[in-house]
Amino acid sequence: MKRSALFVSVAASFIALAALILLVYGVFIEPYSITVKHVVVKDSRLARAWGNIKIAQLSDLHITDPDKRQNRVRALLTALKPDIIVITGDIAQWNMDPSGAVSFIESLHAPLGVFCVMGDADFSSRRKHCLFCHPAGNVHVLRTHPALLRDEIRRVNLDQGREMMIAGVAPQGDWAGEHDFPQKLLETPGEPVLVLSHFSGRFNEIKPVRSVLWLSGDTHGGQIMMPDFFWKFVHKKPDPRHMAGLFHEGAHKWLYVNQGIGTTEHVPVRIGVPPEITIFSFSSDSPDSSEK
């Protein structure tokens, strides 16, 4: 065999081995390596309104059956001790019985409450999705824990007489509630509001006159790390401009897109985009942001 042919053969073998190792890592290791991201939102209005509150965000759990990911999430939340836990949709896996997902969110507790919105995957199990809003499928009784918000507002009493307004936005499309709910709310003067929405697309349309922190998911951060232009080119998600992280648009308009915990049903891979729990706190230092 000529040297050039031998070189090509050895190089191909190394590439194949590297691809195999990367695939094994992406399927069996990174999807279970949950990271905690601490995000400080430096906004004087939000800091003044919400004080030293600590919020934990989960998203896109895509639970089929209980596994070590959920156990790890529970353990991390217990150690982190957030004041509020919020979940921004796709709690259950597509077309799966949501019972395991409902049991998981029922097991979460925080001093000031657990608040959820549903994602499109949560509606895919036909009528079984009623378990999210009605315990044990009893359609005459609304669930009280966790609070499932569908185009509605809840108020939470904080310390020193403060209140936090939390608004939950129903998914868009066939599952939408009142489509103009977030626009009516945010374009009306008033106190700051924490918005929970599985999708971030409506964030782009609204020009709020009140301060807002909008929390979303849906993208999974792409699951495989790619440059931003790639997602804009393939347009696999409805809001490719905001695939993951914290975005600041306007004086007091903030968006955070969580990378999620789970993976899609048919592509159970994460490479360079680990599952995350996000912890938010607030500072009045400057209208800027920092992550660590």
C-alpha positions as CSV (number, residue, x, y, z in Angstrom):
1,M,0.0,0.0,0.0
2,K,1.3,3.4,-1.0
3,R,2.0,5.9,1.8
4,S,-0.7,8.2,0.6
5,A,-3.3,5.5,0.6
6,L,-2.1,4.3,4.1
7,F,-2.4,7.9,5.4
8,V,-5.9,8.2,4.0
9,S,-6.9,4.9,5.5
10,V,-5.5,5.8,9.0
11,A,-7.0,9.3,8.9
12,A,-10.4,7.8,7.9
13,S,-10.2,5.3,10.8
14,F,-9.3,8.1,13.3
15,I,-12.3,10.2,12.0
16,A,-14.6,7.3,12.3
17,L,-13.4,6.6,15.8
18,A,-13.7,10.2,16.8
19,A,-17.3,10.4,15.4
20,L,-18.2,7.2,17.3
21,I,-16.8,8.7,20.6
22,L,-18.6,12.0,20.0
23,L,-21.9,10.1,19.3
24,V,-21.5,8.0,22.5
25,Y,-20.8,11.2,24.4
26,G,-23.7,13.0,22.9
27,V,-26.2,10.2,23.6
28,F,-25.1,8.8,27.0
29,I,-23.1,11.5,28.8
30,E,-24.0,15.1,28.0
31,P,-27.8,14.7,28.0
32,Y,-27.4,13.8,31.7
33,S,-24.8,16.4,32.6
34,I,-27.1,19.1,33.9
35,T,-25.6,22.5,34.4
36,V,-26.7,25.4,36.6
37,K,-26.5,28.8,35.0
38,H,-26.7,31.8,37.3
39,V,-28.0,34.8,35.4
40,V,-28.0,38.3,37.0
41,V,-30.5,40.6,35.3
42,K,-29.1,44.1,35.8
43,D,-32.2,46.2,35.6
44,S,-33.0,48.9,38.3
45,R,-36.8,48.6,37.8
46,L,-36.9,44.8,38.2
47,A,-34.5,44.9,41.1
48,R,-36.5,47.5,42.9
49,A,-39.8,45.6,42.3
50,W,-38.6,42.1,43.0
51,G,-35.7,42.6,45.4
52,N,-33.6,39.6,46.3
53,I,-35.9,37.0,44.9
54,K,-34.3,33.9,43.3
55,I,-36.1,32.2,40.4
56,A,-35.3,28.8,39.0
57,Q,-36.4,28.1,35.4
58,L,-36.8,24.6,33.9
59,S,-37.9,23.9,30.4
60,D,-38.4,21.2,27.8
61,L,-38.1,18.2,30.1
62,H,-39.7,15.9,27.6
63,I,-40.3,13.3,30.2
64,T,-41.3,9.8,29.1
65,D,-40.6,7.7,32.3
66,P,-38.8,8.8,35.5
67,D,-35.0,8.6,35.0
68,K,-31.9,9.9,36.6
69,R,-32.3,13.3,34.9
70,Q,-35.4,14.0,37.0
71,N,-33.7,12.8,40.1
72,R,-30.7,15.0,39.4
73,V,-33.0,18.0,38.8
74,R,-34.8,17.5,42.1
75,A,-31.4,17.2,44.0
76,L,-30.1,20.4,42.4
77,L,-33.2,22.4,43.1
78,T,-33.1,21.2,46.8
79,A,-29.5,22.4,47.1
80,L,-30.2,25.7,45.2
81,K,-33.2,26.6,47.3
82,P,-35.0,28.9,44.8
83,D,-37.9,31.1,46.0
84,I,-39.9,30.3,42.9
85,I,-39.7,27.6,40.3
86,V,-41.1,28.2,36.8
87,I,-41.4,25.7,34.0
88,T,-41.8,26.9,30.4
89,G,-43.4,24.0,28.6
90,D,-42.9,20.7,26.9
91,I,-42.9,18.9,30.2
92,A,-44.0,15.6,28.6
93,Q,-42.5,13.9,25.5
94,W,-44.4,14.0,22.2
95,N,-47.4,11.5,22.0
96,M,-46.5,10.0,25.3
97,D,-48.7,9.4,28.4
98,P,-48.0,12.5,30.5
99,S,-48.6,10.8,33.9
100,G,-44.9,10.6,34.6
101,A,-44.4,14.2,33.7
102,V,-47.3,15.3,35.9
103,S,-45.9,13.3,38.8
104,F,-42.5,15.0,38.5
105,I,-43.9,18.5,38.5
106,E,-46.1,17.7,41.4
107,S,-43.0,16.6,43.4
108,L,-41.4,20.1,43.0
109,H,-41.8,22.7,45.8
110,A,-40.6,26.2,46.4
111,P,-41.5,28.7,49.2
112,L,-43.4,31.0,46.9
113,G,-44.8,28.4,44.5
114,V,-44.2,26.5,41.3
115,F,-45.7,28.0,38.1
116,C,-45.9,26.3,34.7
117,V,-47.1,26.9,31.2
118,M,-47.6,24.1,28.7
119,G,-45.8,23.6,25.4
120,D,-47.0,22.0,22.1
121,A,-45.7,18.6,23.1
122,D,-47.9,18.7,26.3
123,F,-51.0,18.8,24.1
124,S,-49.9,15.9,21.8
125,S,-51.3,13.1,24.0
126,R,-54.9,13.9,23.0
127,R,-57.2,14.2,26.0
128,K,-54.6,12.8,28.5
129,H,-53.1,16.3,28.6
130,C,-56.0,17.3,30.9
131,L,-53.9,15.8,33.7
132,F,-51.8,18.9,33.7
133,C,-54.7,21.2,34.7
134,H,-57.0,18.7,36.4
135,P,-55.6,16.3,39.1
136,A,-56.5,12.7,38.5
137,G,-58.3,13.7,35.3
138,N,-61.2,15.3,37.3
139,V,-62.3,18.0,34.9
140,H,-64.4,19.7,37.6
141,V,-61.3,20.4,39.8
142,L,-58.5,22.7,38.9
143,R,-55.0,21.8,39.9
144,T,-53.6,24.1,42.7
145,H,-50.0,22.7,42.7
146,P,-48.2,23.5,40.5
147,A,-50.1,26.4,39.1
148,L,-50.7,25.9,35.4
149,L,-51.2,29.3,33.7
150,R,-52.9,29.6,30.3
151,D,-53.3,33.3,29.3
152,E,-53.7,34.3,32.9
153,I,-52.0,36.3,35.7
154,R,-51.0,35.3,39.2
155,R,-49.7,37.5,41.9
156,V,-47.1,36.4,44.4
157,N,-46.4,38.1,47.7
158,L,-42.7,38.8,48.2
159,D,-40.8,40.4,51.1
160,Q,-41.2,43.9,52.4
161,G,-44.7,44.3,50.9
162,R,-43.5,43.7,47.3
163,E,-45.6,41.7,44.8
164,M,-44.6,39.9,41.6
165,M,-46.9,39.6,38.7
166,I,-46.5,36.3,36.8
167,A,-48.3,35.9,33.4
168,G,-48.5,32.6,31.6
169,V,-49.0,32.6,27.9
170,A,-50.7,29.7,26.1
171,P,-48.9,28.2,23.2
172,Q,-49.4,29.6,19.7
173,G,-51.0,27.8,16.8
174,D,-53.7,25.1,17.3
175,W,-53.3,25.2,21.0
176,A,-53.5,29.0,21.4
177,G,-55.7,30.7,24.0
178,E,-56.4,34.4,23.6
179,H,-53.8,35.2,21.0
180,D,-53.4,38.9,21.9
181,F,-53.2,38.3,25.7
182,P,-49.5,39.2,26.1
183,Q,-49.8,42.2,23.8
184,K,-52.8,43.7,25.8
185,L,-50.9,43.1,29.0
186,L,-47.5,44.4,28.2
187,E,-48.6,47.4,26.1
188,T,-50.7,48.6,29.0
189,P,-48.8,50.8,31.6
190,G,-48.2,49.1,35.0
191,E,-45.9,47.2,37.2
192,P,-43.1,44.9,36.0
193,V,-44.2,41.4,34.9
194,L,-42.6,38.0,34.6
195,V,-43.9,36.3,31.5
196,L,-43.8,32.5,31.0
197,S,-44.2,31.3,27.4
198,H,-43.0,28.2,25.7
199,F,-42.3,30.1,22.6
200,S,-40.4,33.4,22.3
201,G,-41.8,34.6,19.0
202,R,-44.4,36.9,20.5
203,F,-41.6,38.7,22.4
204,N,-40.4,40.1,19.0
205,E,-43.8,41.6,18.2
206,I,-44.6,43.4,21.4
207,K,-43.4,46.9,22.3
208,P,-44.0,46.9,26.1
209,V,-44.5,50.0,28.1
210,R,-43.8,48.2,31.3
211,S,-40.7,46.3,32.4
212,V,-40.7,42.6,31.4
213,L,-38.6,39.5,31.8
214,W,-39.9,37.0,29.3
215,L,-38.8,33.3,29.9
216,S,-39.1,30.8,27.1
217,G,-37.8,27.4,25.9
218,D,-38.7,25.3,22.9
219,T,-35.3,25.5,21.1
220,H,-33.3,23.1,23.3
221,G,-30.4,25.4,22.2
222,G,-30.4,23.4,19.0
223,Q,-29.1,20.3,21.0
224,I,-25.9,20.4,18.9
225,M,-23.7,23.6,19.1
226,M,-23.8,25.4,15.8
227,P,-23.1,29.1,14.8
228,D,-26.1,31.4,15.0
229,F,-26.2,31.9,11.2
230,F,-26.9,28.1,10.8
231,W,-30.2,28.3,12.7
232,K,-31.2,31.4,10.8
233,F,-30.5,29.6,7.5
234,V,-32.2,26.2,8.3
235,H,-35.1,27.9,10.1
236,K,-36.1,24.8,12.0
237,K,-37.4,26.9,14.9
238,P,-40.0,29.7,14.8
239,D,-37.6,32.2,16.4
240,P,-34.0,31.4,15.2
241,R,-32.8,34.8,16.3
242,H,-33.1,33.7,19.9
243,M,-31.8,30.2,20.3
244,A,-30.5,30.3,23.8
245,G,-29.4,32.8,26.5
246,L,-30.2,36.3,27.7
247,F,-31.3,39.0,25.3
248,H,-31.8,42.7,26.1
249,E,-33.9,44.8,23.7
250,G,-35.0,48.2,24.8
251,A,-34.6,49.8,28.1
252,H,-36.4,47.3,30.2
253,K,-37.3,44.4,27.8
254,W,-35.6,41.2,28.6
255,L,-35.8,37.7,27.1
256,Y,-34.2,34.4,28.3
257,V,-34.4,31.2,26.2
258,N,-33.6,28.1,28.3
259,Q,-31.7,25.2,26.6
260,G,-34.0,22.7,28.3
261,I,-33.4,19.5,30.1
262,G,-34.6,16.8,27.7
263,T,-34.2,16.1,24.0
264,T,-36.5,15.5,21.1
265,E,-38.0,12.0,20.8
266,H,-36.1,11.1,17.6
267,V,-32.8,12.9,18.2
268,P,-31.7,12.1,21.8
269,V,-28.4,13.8,21.4
270,R,-26.7,16.8,23.0
271,I,-23.3,18.0,22.0
272,G,-22.0,21.3,23.3
273,V,-25.5,22.3,24.5
274,P,-25.9,20.6,28.0
275,P,-29.2,20.6,29.8
276,E,-29.7,23.5,32.1
277,I,-31.4,24.8,35.2
278,T,-31.3,28.6,35.2
279,I,-31.2,30.7,38.4
280,F,-32.2,34.4,38.0
281,S,-31.4,37.2,40.4
282,F,-31.7,40.9,40.0
283,S,-29.3,43.9,40.4
284,S,-29.7,47.6,39.9
285,D,-26.1,48.2,38.9
286,S,-26.8,49.1,35.3
287,P,-29.2,48.2,32.5
288,D,-26.9,45.4,31.4
289,S,-26.6,41.7,31.9
290,S,-24.1,39.1,33.1
291,E,-24.0,35.3,33.2
292,K,-21.7,32.9,34.9
